[in-house]
């Protein structure tokens, strides 16, 4: 038995919808939410963005944000939206610790997320009367796109140690930042009118309530396999060639012990060819672990690049997709950060 953990709550917010069900329906229908933004590329063409409308973002009460950057404040608003959604999906009388995926550090840029973010989120939620966060055991994982898998691994270890019965795992990010977009434009990483490949920047947050499986529930439930983690020397900002060793290592940890073949893959591919090539080199090494006609999902086609919110969003969409019979399982989810981190986990439905 490798399915030791279950998802008992899901909260998602991104440009396709506020709530896990609306986002799932939009992804399954093949909808996209791209529009021209206030930012412009080097040729003065508007940058396409997958943005949550400002009008639906919450007001931040109960916390002093006068010294926080605009990106920090926007990420806090996104986190509030998704956290409100996850609290609706499961009622708890006690506060739960939060294991949070956050953006990677970048040269010449102040780090947008440190421990105060969880405290600030706790204060805002508390001002709304919501059951907030148990701060002492909460932790931030500043590793970018695959950071949610590190957070999930730490959550499993927390539960295994008997330190609690439930935790929240999540991630939040936004590319709605002029400095960050300028850097990505200079690196020719964004999909613009003058580029042949690249990604559409987006924003969002997602949270999952995770519990250890102790008994067979009476209703259908979503289980998680082991978390696979790898480090890729040939990452996006490395001079080394990418041989997909990191993603191979992540797949090995996530699916090698599974008895069932993977029926669906839900991945963080965003349109950049490097990630597609890395997937190809890694997956071919595990041919026997995939069904011959497995389905491939890349929901960033609809909501853009979510950065550190990617992993919990993929896991949450996979869980909802299985419960609503949109997809067949088990589902392998995976993501690759801009730097070395690679992560993966399988999601399965038990009835």
N, C-alpha and C positions, 0 to 999 in steps of 0.2 A: 504494500500500500504506500504510494508516494503522494497521495492527495491528502495532506494533513491540515490544510487551511481552507477556510471558506470565506466568501464575500457576503456580508449581510447588509451592506448599504452602499449606494453609489450616488455620487453627485458630480455633475459635469456642467460647465458653462463655457461656451465659445461662440464664435460668430454664427454657427448654424442653429443655436438655440440655447435657452437657459433651462437646463434640466436634462437628465440622461435620456429620457424617452424622446423628446423632440430632436435631440442631436442624432440618436440612433435612426429615427425615421428619415431624417434628412440625408444621412450618410447612405442608408439603404436605398433611397430613391435617387441617388446620384446627384443631389443638389450641390451647388457651390455658392459661396457668399462673398465672392471677390468684387471689389469696387475700387475706383480711383480714390486715392487718399490725398491729404494735404501736402504730402511729401513729393518731391520731384527728383528724377534721375539726372545724370550729368548733361543730358540733352533737353532738360526741362519738360520731359514727359512725366505725367503723374505716375507715382508708384502704386501698383495695385496692392490692396491690403485686404485681409479678412478680419474685419474689425467689429467688435461689439459696439453698438450705438451708445454714445455718451449718455443719452437720455435714460437708459435702463441701468446704468451703473449706480450703486448705492451711495448715499452720503455717509461719510466716515465720522461717526461720533464717538466720544469717549477716549480719544487719544490725541496727543499733540504731534502733528506731522509737519510742523513748520520747518524742520531741518531735514526733511526727507525729500528725495528727488521726485520729479513728476512720474518717472517710471516706477519707482517704489510705491507711490500712492496708487497708481493705476493697477499694479499687481495686487495690492491689498484689496482694492475694490473687486477685482476678478475673483480673488480667493473667497471673499465674503459671499459672493453669488453662489459659488459651487459648494461652499460649506453649508450654507442654508439648505441647499438641495439635499445633501447627504444626511443632514439631521432630520429632514422630513421622511427619509426612507427607513429610519430605524430610531425608535425612541430609547434614550438612555437616561438614567437618573444620576449617573456619575460622569465626571469629566474623563475624556480619553486622551492619552498622549498622541501627539502628531509627529509623524516621520515625513518630512517635507523635502521633495526634490526642488532644486533651485538652479538658476543660471550659472554657467561657468564663469570663472574669473577671466578677464581679457586685459591685455596690455593697454596701458594709458586710459583705463576706465575704472572709476570707482566701483567697488563691488556692491551690487544692488540688494543683496539679501544676506543678512546675518541673523543671529539669534533674535534680535529685537523684532523681526518680522512676525514670528510666532506670538510673541508677547503682544504686539500691536493687534494682530488678528484676534487674539483672546479678548482684548479690551473692547474692540469694536463689537464682537459677537455678544459679549456680556452686556454692553449698553443696549442691545436689542432684546435682552431677556432670554437669549438663546443659551443652551448648555454649552459652555465654552471648553477650553483646552486644559488638560493637565500638563502644566509647564515643566515640572521637574524632570520628566522622562522624555520630553519632546526633543527633536533633533533636526537640524538642517543638513542637507547633502548637496553641496554646491558643485554638481557635476554635469549640469546641462541636460541634454535630451534623454539620456539613459539614466539620469539620476534617480528616477522613480524606482528602478530595479534595486539600486543600492538601499533606498529607503525601505523597500519591501523586504529585502533580505534582513535588514536590521530589525524590522517588525517581527519577522518570524523568530529571530533569536530572542527577542523580548518575550514573546509568547511561550517559547520553548522553556525559557528559564523560570516560568511561572510568576513573572512579575506583574501580570495583568491578564484579563480574560478577553480583552478587545483593544484594538488600536485603530487609528486613522492613518492611512498612507495617502499622500497626495503630491501634487506638483502645481506650480503656477509660473507663468511667464508671459511677457509681451514684447513684441518688436516695435511697438509704438513709441519710438525714441529716435530723435533725429541723428544723434551721434552714432548709434548702432546701425541704423539704416545707411548712413553715409559710408561707414566702414564696409558694410556688405556690398554696397554698390561699387566701391573702389576695387573690391575683390572679385567683382563680376559674379556674385553668387545669387542675385535676385533675378527672377524671371521678368524681363521688361520687354518693351516693344523692339528692342535692338539685340535681344539675346535669344539663343537657341535652346538654352536649358537654364535651370535655376529654380528657386522656390518662391512661393508667394508668402510673405510674412504674415503671421497671424497672432492670436493671443487667446489665452484661456486658462482655465484651472480645472482640476478634477481631484476628487477625494473618494477613497474607498474605506469602508469599515471592514476590518479583517478580524476573524476569530479562529481559534484552533478548533478542529473537528473533535468533538468529544463523544457524540452519539449521532445516530442516523436521524436527521430531521424528518418530520412527517411530510413536508412539502418538497418540491424540487429545489435543489440548492446548487450553487456554483462553487466549485473547488479549484484550488490553485496547486500546481505542482511545485517542484523545487525551483529556486531562482538560479539562473546561470549568469555569471559575471565574467567578463574578459577584458583584457587591455590590448589595444591595437597600436603597435609602434608606428605603423604607417598611416596615421590619422590625417585629417584634412590639413592641419597646419604643420605637418612633419615633412622633412625632405626625403624620408624613407618611402619605399614602395609599399603599398598596401597589399599584403598577402592574405588578409582575412583571418589571421590567426586569432584575433580577439573575438570576433563574432563566432568563429568556430568553437572557441572555448566556451562562450556563452551558450551556444546551442547544445554542446556536450553536457553542460551542467543542467540544462532545462529539460531535455527530452531523452537522454540516453537511457534513463531508468524507466521510461514510460512503456507500458505494454501495448497501448493502443497507438495506431499510426495517426499522425497529424492530418486532419481533414481540411483545415483552413489556416491560413497565415494572415495575421493582421499586423502590419508593419509600419514603421516610421518613415518609409521612403517618401521624399518630398519633391522629387523631380530632378535631383542632382545625380549625375551619372556615376559618381564615385560610390554612392550607396548602393546603386543597382548592381554594379560590378562586385562589390563586396558581398552582397547577398548571393549572387551567382556562385562565387567561389566557395562560400561557406555551405550553402544548401546542398551542393552536389556531393559533399562529403557525408551527407546524411540521407541519401536517397531512400534507404530502406525504412526510414522513419516517417516518410510522407506517403499518403495515398497517391496513386498514379495521377489522378486528376484533382489534386487538392486545389482549393479556391484561394486566390490571392487578393487581399484587401489593402488598399493604401488610402485611408480616409483623409489624409492631408490634401487630396484632390478637392475636397469640399471645404475644409476649414483652415487650410493653409498650414504653415509650419508653426507648431505650438511650443517648440523649445522644451523647457523643463516640465511642461504639462503633458508631454507626449505619452510617457509610459502609463500613468494611471488612466489617461483617456483611452488608450488602446485596450487596456485590461477591462475597463468599465464597459466600453462598447462591445467587446467580445462577450462579456457576461450577459449583458442585456440582449445581444443578438441570439445567444443560445436559449435564453429564457423565452424569447418571443419566436423562436424557430426560424429566424432569418438565416442562420448559419449552422453548419454542421461542426461538431467537435470531435476530438479536442482541437482547440485553436492555439496556435503558437503566436505569441506576441513578442516583438523585439524592436529595439531602437539602438542607434549609434550616436554618441555625442560627437561634437566637432573635434574634441581632443580624443584621448584614448579609450574612454569607457565604452563598453558594449554590454547590453543586458537583454535577458530573455526570460519568459515564463510561459507555461502552458495553462490554459483555462479549460475546464471541463464541466459538463452538466451531469448531475446525478438525480434520478427521479425515484 
